[in-house]
Amino acid sequence: MEQLPINPIAIPIAAIAALLVGFIWYHPKVFGNAWMKVSGMTEEKIKGGNMAVIFGFSLLFAMLLASLLMQFTNHQWGAVGMVGGDPALAKESFNAFMADYETAFRTFKHGALHGFLFGLFGAFPIIGTIGLFERKGWKYILINSGYWIVTLILMGGILCGL
């Protein structure tokens, strides 16, 4: 095996997907107005930000998140980690393993399942804890956690399915 077990465009595509879901999720006709109310956001605050910087960092953060999520969706990364990360230096048993299992569990559906689990057991508790301490309430927690769960489902599917 010469390459790492991932399509090189999967991470950027998954990161862009996170932004696209956000455009829909936080649109005023979906959850945008409710989110603005529960978060204390106003039109003036939105217009006061540097959107190029905000979206640039959002894309960077989504790429970091996709890189982490890939470790959970693509089981073959565990095998790559066991050989120190360079498949070219692996023993023949690694090559035999990858020949048998390189594409095992590599479907959109499987990745989406892992994305859901990552969102439910990762994003939801983090956002929930922050929301509780900030006294934001359950509507705030559910809107933001819902976004991340849906986003991670899509990102996981992309990472595992491409």
NORPEDA-V848658 format. One record per helix or strand of 3 or more residues. SS is the DSSP state (alpha for helix, beta for strand). FROM is the first residue (numbers start at 1). TO is the last residue. If there is no record, write none. Layout:
# NORPEDA-V848658
((SS:FROM:TO) (SS:FROM:TO))
This chain:
# NORPEDA-V848658
((alpha:10:25) (alpha:28:39) (alpha:43:47) (alpha:51:73) (alpha:76:82) (alpha:87:89) (alpha:92:101) (alpha:108:133) (alpha:138:161))
